[in-house]
């Protein structure tokens, strides 16, 4: 049997037997793989992995911390509650690369300048981490993901030898603003992030924290050095481009969140003018607006209280999307029957919304631009509803 076929058969058999951290030879290399962002939502921020290659042993594996199982019990509930399990998977490099050829996403490789002992330690740690009892971990978007896990492997095994250099990093941006760099072309995704992420994401992101993004992990490693015998050497020995494709292009969306909310404001103003001419008030519109605002607020409050996500508590969006709007909105179905209560809570609503617009500048958390338009709509409808009920004599 030809030697290539023998090697292929042995490689296949390796996947069906426990992976062993055999001693690496002098031909071995360990490298950081960085995959460019893709069109799919899950691929928005790119991806990172570790490649271990040893030509003399016919070994070429990719250790990938970015996999999860859709079939795990209570998948969507665990996702919402911040309990979703990700895992370290091991793939053949050729299969790994083939997937990104299919997706037409660029792949860069940075080969690390490591001693034989450091390579062996990293390989042994990865193999140990890939065991069934060790491979799962609790995913956290900013601090425990496919990129931070790779960073942590290098930090753990290189210890104090690894030195980061912060020149060239913008340390004025917050974690939220780091996301903006990737979602400007996805306006509804950006709106969703601004809506669901709380004030913990509005801390300044240090260069090490920025490494939750694969591109910035690559940048951090390319600027890093390792110290041996009192001499600092670049951590990266060689950088290669394995696949090169043009960046993803996206069509401009006309109905962006800002445009949609602007249309809502125009509709609200036109209906308000019509109400004045007809001497009546469309409480059904108010019911829909405040019901939806209360529903959003209840969801955000639930995420704040009942989930373990680092990034969603202390979300000040609940100040305009008050959860109380959800039950109170039903009183607007029979506005005159609950006249006094409606006058009270609608007055409270528009006054609070106006106060929020004035004090917003002192809040740490920024609102999406479309939210201010929503607040104005709520103020207009709550104020006009209050005026109409006060002037009615039924």
Phi, psi and omega in degrees: 000134179302148183301324180297320179292322178299315179297320181295317179296316179297322180295319179296318179297329181298326182290338181262003175237155180303132180292132181246142179273074180292155180301130178281151179266180180288354178269359186285147174222147173238133185219159175265128175257132179235122183254135182291156175302151178242181183285327182292151183301318182294341182259011186303324189254006180084194186203154177229150176202170180243131177254132174241118183234134176218100186297322183295332179263356185067031183257128177206092187238153175242127177260117193237112181273007187254030181248152177211166185247115178298337185271002178295146184303140176055046185304306186289324177295317178294325177299313180293324184274358180078027181242018182290133180266124168260170183214159173270120177248159180239125182234155168292140181300320181298320178292319179300314182291324181299324180298321182278339169296316180297320181276354180056052178242134182294147178228126177247147179236130176242112182277127184276142177270092186238154173283161178305321180294319180294319177299316182295318180297316180297316179298315180296321179295317180296317179297316178298319182291337182274356178297150182307324182281350184243345194287336183276146174211157181279113184289136173221124194304316186269330191238355179208080181225192186298330181275315181294327178296319178296313178304316183293327177299313181294319179297317183295317187274338178264343178053226185286353178293332183277124182236126178269147176235126191266001180298137178091356177264139175272106183265012179269346184277147174272172176301319179298317181291333175296324178293326181305327182298337185253347186241012177300328180273000177237076189301323181286328175294316177299317178301317179298318178297316180294331181283318191265337182274132182270188185294339176302339179276001182257030173266151178296134183267113175291163178306321179293320178294325180296344181287004170291345175261127184307320179300322183279333170297316178300316180297318180298315182290324180291335178266349184284158175231161172241140184255124177224126180055038177077005181244132178267131177235149177303138179294323183268122181273325184204140178242133183231153171252112183274322176223140180227118177227155175298151176301151179300139176251145182230143178282141177293132180265128178288313182274071173284167177305318181295318180293319180298314181290330176294319176297322177298319179296318179297317178298316180298319180293315180297318178294324179293322176295317178297321178299319180297320180290326183268352182057047176212173181227132181273084182291340178297321177297317179297319177302314181297314182297311184285331175296313181294319178297318178293324178295315177299314181298321179295319178296315181296320179294321177297319177297323180295313189274319193256002179247167181251013176295135176294326196268355186255342177293169179050050180266110185283359173297339179289353177283333175259325176265069185295127178303332179296338178298333183297306178287324184292332182299330181293339177293339181284349176292327175236073189298321184282330178296324179248043188303308184296319180293319180295319177301317183295308187283330175292322176297315177301320184296308185288329177292316179297320180294321177294318178299319180299320179297328182278328183262000185303328184296336182269354178280142180292326187274126176279147173264152172295147182304326181294334181295324180297324176294320177299316180300317180298318178299315180297320178298312181301310184291321179293319180294313181294325177296320178296313180299317182296315180294323179293328182273346180282146185247010181284000000 
